[in-house]
């Protein structure tokens, strides 16, 4: 079986990973932390810039406009 962060049980319905997903990714050596909406946090600014650029370049028009797409849910959860 694959790690929880790659399956729906490790993904949050509101976007990103839930705690179980982050724990399974950490077990594989990833360094993941929970989302932050604090705009003074450098992680927040970096994430928003990186993911907004990914949304523009790597998603089609349908996914970019769909509020239920994973990238839009993550951007909303981070407050971008």
C-alpha positions in Angstrom: 0.0 0.0 0.0 1.2 3.5 -0.7 1.8 6.2 1.9 -1.3 8.1 3.3 -0.2 11.4 1.8 -0.6 10.0 -1.7 -4.1 8.7 -1.0 -7.4 10.5 -0.2 -7.2 9.5 3.5 -4.1 11.8 3.9 -5.6 14.7 2.0 -7.8 17.3 3.6 -11.1 17.9 1.9 -10.5 21.7 2.2 -7.1 21.4 0.5 -3.6 20.3 1.3 -2.7 17.4 3.6 -4.3 16.6 6.9 -2.2 15.6 9.9 -2.2 11.9 9.0 -0.9 12.9 5.5 1.9 15.1 6.9 2.9 12.3 9.3 3.2 9.8 6.5 5.2 12.2 4.4 7.5 12.9 7.4 8.1 9.1 7.8 9.4 9.2 4.2 11.8 12.0 5.0 9.8 15.0 3.9 9.8 18.2 6.0 6.2 19.4 6.0 4.5 21.8 8.3 0.8 22.8 8.7 -0.4 25.8 6.6 -0.1 29.3 8.0 -2.3 32.3 7.2 0.2 34.7 8.9 1.2 37.0 6.0 4.4 38.0 7.9 5.6 34.4 7.9 8.2 33.9 5.1 6.8 30.4 4.4 3.4 32.0 3.6 4.8 34.4 1.1 7.0 31.8 -0.5 4.2 29.3 -0.8 1.7 31.8 -2.2 4.1 33.0 -4.9 5.2 29.5 -5.9 1.7 28.0 -6.0 0.2 31.0 -7.8 2.9 30.6 -10.5 2.2 26.9 -10.8 -1.5 27.6 -11.1 -0.8 30.0 -14.0 1.7 27.8 -15.8 0.7 24.2 -15.1 -3.1 24.0 -14.9 -5.6 24.2 -17.7 -8.4 26.7 -17.8 -10.9 24.3 -16.4 -8.8 23.4 -13.3 -7.8 27.0 -12.8 -11.4 28.1 -12.6 -12.7 25.1 -10.6 -13.1 25.9 -6.9 -12.8 22.2 -6.1 -9.4 21.7 -7.7 -6.6 20.7 -5.3 -4.5 23.8 -6.2 -7.4 26.3 -5.6 -8.3 24.6 -2.3 -4.6 24.8 -1.1 -4.4 28.5 -2.1 -7.6 29.2 -0.3 -6.5 27.3 2.8 -3.2 29.3 3.0 -5.1 32.6 2.4 -3.4 33.4 -0.9 
